[in-house]
Amino acid sequence: MAKVEKLAFHVPALEEVAGVLQKGLKENFADVQVSVVDCPDLTQEPFKFPAKGICGNPRIADVGGVPNLVPLVQKDKVYDLNTVAKEIQLPGAFFLGAGAVSSRIVGGNAELIPVVLAQSEGKAAVNESYVAKINPENGGCLLEKYKSKYKDCEFGLLANLYASEGLPGKVIEVRANRRTGEQNFITCIRKTLEKHYGDKSVGMGGTFVIQKGKAKIHIMPSEFSACPLNTDEDVNNWLKFFEMKAPLICQPVLVSQDPGFDLRVEHTHCFSHNGQGGHYHTDTTPEIVEYLGYFVPAEYLFRIDRPKETHMVGRD
C-alpha cells in the first residue's frame, strides 16, 4: 500500500484569484481577461470529456515522481486511477492531468493524457484518456485513444492529477493572447500566485485550449534510457521535441509553491483531434497565440508514494 500524505491548501475566493491573475498575466501577455463564469459543458467540443465540469470537492494528487523515471527507470512503480480515487477520498473522481503510461500494459514508454471518470458503486470507470507515443514508422507523434487498445486505468512512474466530482459550477476563466514575456501560460499563472500568496500554497487544475498558434511539445521515447540520465541536458537529449499546431486541449496541474512534499509544481499534457499531443512546454508563436482556460483552486493536496530518494532533474 502506497503511503498517502495529505495537506489542506490555502483556498482563496474565485473573485480574488481572478483579480490576482488579471494583474499578474498582464506582465506576460498583451491581452488578458480573467473572470468568474459558469463552467462550460465539457462534454461538448473541443473537450469531449466524460464529465460536464471540473467542480465539486477539487483536489490534487501528486503520485510517484520523476525519480521513478530518471536517472534510471523503476518499472515496478505502477498505479491505478480507481485506487487513487479512493486514496484521495473521492471514489468516482473525475481526473484530468499529466502522467506516464504503465509500460507493462502498453509495452513501452509513452505520455499519458488522463481523462478518466473513476469507478464508483455500481458504475464502471469511463476512460477517455489519450496516449502520445513515438511512431515507430516515421519518428513522429502517434496519438491514440487509450480505450482503443486497453481496458484498464493503470499508469506508471508518475502522475500529476486534478480531481473533482466532475460537476458544473463556477470556475475562473482565463483568456490570454499574444505573449510578450518569457514565461509559458501555466508558469505565469503559477508564479503570479506564488508572488501574491507567498508561503501559502495554492493548488489549481482544470483545462485550457491553445486556440491559435503552435506549441513546443515533447514525447518520451518508447525505450527507456539504458544509461543514467543525470542532468536536465541528458533528459532533454533523450526526449523527442515537436512543434504542434492549435487547437490543443491541455490539462494543467499546478501548485504555487511546494510546501515540503517534493512536488512537481507544474505539469501539463495535451491532446488534439488532429493526431497531436504530449507534454506542453510553451507556445512557439507568441505574437499570435491565444489561450482560453478554466481553473478551480483545489482544497487538498494528496502526496501518494513520494520517492524516498529524490532530485530536481527532469521537472520541466
N, C-alpha and C positions, 0 to 999 in steps of 0.2 A: 504493500500500500504506500503510495507516494505521500510524502509529508506536505501538508497544506498549511500555509501561514495566511492570516487574514488581517487586513488593516482597513479602517474607515477613512475614506478620502475626505478632504475639505470639499464641500458641495455648495458652491455659490449659486445664487438665483440666476436663472437663464438670462434675464434682462441685464444683470450685472456683467455676466460673461460676454454678452453681445456688445456691451459698451467698451469693455476692455479690448476685445478683438477688433472692433471698428477702429479704435485708435492705433493699436499695435500693427495691424496689417497695412495701414496707410504708409508705414515706413518701407514696405517691401513691394507694394502693388499700386499702380496708378489709380485704378478704380476699385473701391471697396464698399460693399453694402452688407452689413450684418444685422439681422433682425430675428425676432422670435416669431415662429409661424407654426401652423399645424403641419405635422409630418405628412408629406405626400404619400399616396398609396404606393408602397414599394413593390407591390406585386405587378405593377404596370411597367411599361418600357421607361427607361432603358434597363431598369434594375432586374425585374422579373424574379424578385426574392420570394421565398415561401411564406413570408410574414408581411403584414401590412405596414408595420412601423418598427421603430427602434426604442420604444418606450416601455416602462414597467420594470421596476427593480434592476436598474442598469448597474452592471459590474464589469470589472476587467479581470481576466485571468492571464498570468504570465506563466507558461508551462515549460519546464525544461530550460533550455537556453543554448546560446551559441557554443559554449564549451562542450556540448554534446556532439557538435559537428567539427569544430577545429580546436586544437591542431589536428587531431585525428578523430574520425567518426566513431561513435558508440552506437552501433546498430541495434543494441538491445533496448534502447530508450524508445519505447513505443507507448502510445497513449490512445485514449478513445474519447470522443466528444460526448458520448452518452454518460460516461463515467465522470468526465469533467463537469457536466451539468449538475450531477449530484454533489460533487465536491465543492462547488460554488453555491450550493444550497438553492439551486434553481432548476429542478427537473423540468424538462420540456423547453429549456432555454433556446432562444434564437441566437445563433453565433454568427458573427462576421469577424474577419481579421486576416491574419497572415501566419503561415506556418510551413512546415515541410511534410511531404508525404511519408507514409510508412513504407520503407524500401522493401520490406518483406512482402507487402501486398502488391506494390506497383512494379517491383522487380528492378528498381534503380532509384536514383535520387531525382527529385523534382520539387518545384514550388507548388504549395497548396494554397488555393484561394478559398477558404472555408465559407460556405453559405449553408448552414445546417440548422434545421429545427429538430432539436434532440427529442428522443423518445420520451413519452410521458405515459401515465397509466392508460393502458388500452390503445395507445396510439404509437405506431411505428415512427421512427425518425424519417425526416424528409431531407435528403442530402442533395442540394443543388450546387455543390462545390465545383470548382474548376481545378484542373491540373495544368501547369505550364511546364513543359519539358523541352529539351533539345531534340529536334527532329533528327533521327539517325541518318536520314537520307540526304539532307541538304544543310544540316547545321543550323537551321532556322528555328523559329518558335513553333512548337506544336501545342496548341491549347485544346484540351478535351474536357467534356463534362465528366465528372467523376463517376456518376451513376451509369454512364455508357459502358463501363467495364467492371465496376466494383459495387459491392452491396453493403459495405461496412461503413463505419465512421471513424476509422483509425487515422492517426497521424504519427509522425516520428520526430524525435530530436527536440523540437521546439515549436511553440506557437504563442502568438500574442492575440488574445481574443477579447472582443467586446460582446457581452451577453446581455440580453434583455428578455422581456416576455414577448417581444415582437408586436407590441401594441401601437395603435395610433396615439397621438398626443402632441404636446408642444415640444418643439426642437429649435436649435439655433441654426438658422440658415446663413451660410457664408457665401457671398459672391465676391470673387477677387479676379480681376482681369489685368493683363499687361504687367508682368513682373518687372520691377525696377531695381530690386535688391538681389543679394546673393542667395538668400535662403529659399528652400523649396516651400511649398504651401503648408505642409504639416510642421516642418521645423519652425516656420514663422509663427504659426499658431501656438506651438508648444513653448517657444522662447518668450512669446508675449505673455503667456500665462505664468511662466516661471518668474519673469521680471516683476509682474504685478503681485503675485501671491507668495513669492519668496519660498520659505521653507514649509509652507502649507502645500502639500501635494494635491494637485487637481488632476484627475484622470478623465479622459474623454474618448469616445469612439463614435462610429457611425459610418457614413458613406459619402463619397464625393465623386463628381464626374469631371474629368478633363473634357470640356466641351469643344474646345478648339485648340489646334496646335499639335505638337509632338512631345514625347517624353522619353527620358533615358530610363531603361528598364533592364534589370538583369534576370537571368535564369541560371540556376546551378546546373553544372554538368550531370549527366546521368551516372557517371562513375565518380565515386568518392575519391578524394585525393589520396594516393598511396604514400606520398611524402608529407611530412607535417607542414601545416600552414601556420607559420609562427608570427606573421606580421600582416597588417592590412594590405600591404603590397602583394604578399603571397596570395591572399584571399582574392584580391581584385584580378590578379593574373589568372587565377583558376576559374573565376566566374565568366560567363558569356554575357556581353552587353549588347543591347539593341536600341535603336530608336523606333518607337512605336507611335502610331497616329491616333488622334482622337476619333470617336469618343471612347474613353477608357473609364470603366466603373471601378472605383478604388475603395479599399476598406482599411481605414486608418485606425490604429490604436496608439494612444499617446498618454504619457504621464509627465506633468510639468517638471518634476524633479524626483529622483529616486530617493525614497525615504529609508534607504538602507536594506533593500531586498534584492540587490543585484539584478535590477530590471533592465530590459531593453526599453529605453524611454520613448522610442517611436518605431513603428514598423507598419508598412503599408504595402499590401499586394493589390493587384488589379487584374480585371479580365475585360473582355470586349465581346461584341457579337461579330467581330470580323477576324477572329482567329488569333488575336494577340493578347498577351498577358504576362504577368510576372511580378517582380519586386520593383516598386516605384522609387526612383532616386530624385528626379527633378524634371521640370519641363526643359526642352531644348529650344523652344521658340518663345522667349519671354515677351517679345513685342506683340504677339497676337494671342497668347494663351488666355483661356477663360476657365475658371474653376467655379463649380457650384456644389456646395457641401451641406450636409445635415448632420448635426452633432448633438450628443447628450452627455452632460457630465456624469461620470459613474459614481455610485455611492460607496462601493467597496472594491478593494484590491484583494485578489487571491493569488498567492505565490505558490505554485504547485511544483514539487520535486526540484527545488533550487539546486543547481550543480554544487557539489562540495568543493571542487577546485575550479577557480574562475579566472577570467582575464577580460580585457576590453577589446580584444581583436575581433574584427568582423561584425561590428554592431551597426554599421551604416544602413 
